[in-house]
Each structure stands twice: as structure tokens, then as C-alpha cells.
């Protein structure tokens, strides 16, 4: 059989081969160029607001810890006799955990009836006794070191190293503890930090500007990538909320639900984010009101008219950013610019603070580092490790951009994000953070302020 192609068949064969070569060589650039071209012609699409019915966290029965009823309790110092030795040991932050006691869950040393009851054991652990009900409990109850035999100084040293980017396997070689032991410490400290954030931030933050972003990482148990969603306050550098999941609308709702829970009732910040439209759905679903129009049959959800939200969009050429532009989704550009300038910011729509905070998280938490072998086993362990890293970042690690000049030999005062947010007065030590009692299922009233800090 003779192969005698016609000139048209030869030209067609050469054209097909050339197209296949160009597509294999530059297919990614061609797809990106076509995507940008059609996006320019289409323009920004109109997004429809969502309601709390679309949020999984709002639909689920999320009952927070019941707070103590505001009853007038006479301070124990006024009830007891004037005789006896005065109290020497500070009991601030600790409380009587007997529900039948009149001073249950009161951590204020000027009101409750706690006194020191000596030290016990080889580690000389201090015990507290309630003079009102006679109950006695160790000072480590509600802390990560409860029922641990390792000295607190050793646990503090290991957890400080893990908070500065040291991997668990490297900590095993450095400190000589088994990796399951260090993993147990990380889990306990992570739960402790999560409870601390939930109770200290609940309806207590007034923020002017909030930036939203997400970073990507991997875990051993899941082949797909997972995303760490973060919300950062621009002025105080406070990481207000954090969520681990996929890149869907449900995950954005979870993040904004945490933001809504931790903002003060009268606080409505200016939101900025990247071009991910899921943030718009989360914002409109949590900041609004139900109303019934004149001729409607049922109530409808309306986003708050004071909402200000802008998106920063990036055009890339390869791995580099070639052009930046912003889109106003809620509010007006003039109001957003004037609001940002009123907060002593530049007035430009940007996400620099949250991106820098994400880089800080990658430096402090080993499983979040790029191109590393120290990835977490699953998302739950990663969540607990990040929660402890957030507690260290918020309470113990000074932020250089928050430094303020003062009079004196030092000439400057180093502040942490919670100090800039006016939640605590002084910087905490890691030992103080691990000794702070935050028992599970109990709300201490009032929450202890800065205690024993440098």
C-alpha cells in the first residue's frame, strides 16, 4: 500500500503538529490570557447577598458557655472576721468551681474567698481553698499542665521552641522527650489557647479595619490541599478569627461567623480582601437585619446599609503581579477612603497586613512552612498547633510595628496585639500563659486581666 498524501493533507498534518506543540509549550499562558480577556469583557458580576439561613454555623445550635447571672455578691473580705493572718498569695485568675458556692466562677481576688492551702507533691504544686464552702483544688486545674508529671519549666521551654518554628521531630531530638509526649502537650496547649480566645474575644472587640485572606498548606492524611482562612485587624495586628477547611462558601461563612461573634455589638469595620467572592456572601449573611417589606408575605434579610467592603484584584504575568485594581462591593469608594484615612491608614484598598500576618504564621508554626517535611498528620492536629501559636503570638510575642516611644532608659515600649487592642495591660510570659486557668465548660466572671506579666 502506497502512502501518497495530497498537499492539503500535508498542510493539515503540519498545522495539527504545530498546534499540539504550541499547546504543550504555552498552554497555561494561553488559558490564562483567554481567562483574562473574557473577564475584561464581562466585567465584575453582580453578587446576590446571602442570609443567615445559608450559614452552617448559624443554622447549627451553637450555644456558648452560660455566663454567671449578675447577682450582687458581698465580697468575702466584708463577710469574714477582721481577725486572722492577711492574705499574702495572689489568687487572681483562680475561682471556686463548686456550683453551690456563692462565689462560684468569680475570679476577682477582691470578691472571692480563695486563699492558699499550701504546696504538695514533688513539684510543690500550690493548692487553693475556698473559705466560703471549704472546697480545695489544685492551682493547675484548667491549665495544660494539669495531671502532668513533667516540671512546668520544662514544658514551658518545649512549648516556646515549638512556637518559634521548631518541628516536633526536631524538638524530640533537642529535648529528649518522646514525640507522643510533645504531641500531647501541643494538643493540651492548643485547646487551652482556643478556650482563651473564645472567652476573651467574645463580643469584646471594636475594630475599624479588617482584612481577610487565606493561605494554603497540606496535611499527611488528606491528599488535597487545605486552606487556612484568617481575619486580621489592621491597627492592632490581632488575628481575630481563623478557620481551616476548603475554599468554599461554607468555609467563608464559618470564618465570618467567628468574626461576628467576637466583634462588639456596635462595631462594624471596613472589610477588604482579595478577589474571592465567598467573602461577600459571608459578610452579607452576618451583618444585616430581618425586615418585612410593605407587600411581602414573609420577612426578608437585608444587609446593613453601613457595610463597607472592597476587593483588591491582582493580574499576574507568570508568577509576578503585573497590575492591581480594586472593586467596591458594598458602600462607596469615597466613604472607604475617608474611613481608612480616619484610622491613620493610607486610604488605599490593600491586604498587606493580613498577608504579613500569614507569613508570620508560617514562620512560627512549622507545619505551615513552605517546602517542609514537618507537615501535620491531620487538620485537627494542625488546628490545635495553630491555636497555640496564636496564643503565643497574641500574648507573649511583641510586635515590632506596635512599639510606642516612652520616656525612660528603654525609650520604647514593646506591645503585643492584645495590648494594642486594650484587652490586657502587660506582656505575658509563656509560663503565665500556661498557668492561667481556663477550665472547660465554665465561664470565669470576671475574666482575669493581665496577671504576673513583664
Secondary structure, DSSP 8 states (H G I E B T S, - for coil): ------HHHHHHHHHHHHHHHHHHHHHHHHHHHHHHHHHHHH-S-------GGG-HHHHS---------------HHHHS-S-S----S--TT--B--TTSTTBT---TTTS-EEEEEEETTTTEEEEEETTT--EEETTTTSTTTT--S-HHHHHHHHHHHHTT--HHHHHHHH---HHHHHHHHHHHHHHHHHHHHHHHTT-B--SEEEEEEEEE-BSS-SS-EEEEEEEETTT--EEEEEEE-SSHHHHHHHHHHHHHHB-TT---EEEE-S-THHHHHHHHHSEEEE--TT-SS-EEEE-TT-EEEEEEEEEETTEEEEEEEEEEES-HHHHHHHHHHTTS--S---HHHHHHHHHHHHH-GGGSSS-S--BSSHHHHHHHHHHHHHIIIIIS-EEEEEEE-SSSS-EEEE-HHHHTTS-SS---HHHHHHS---TT---SS---S-S--
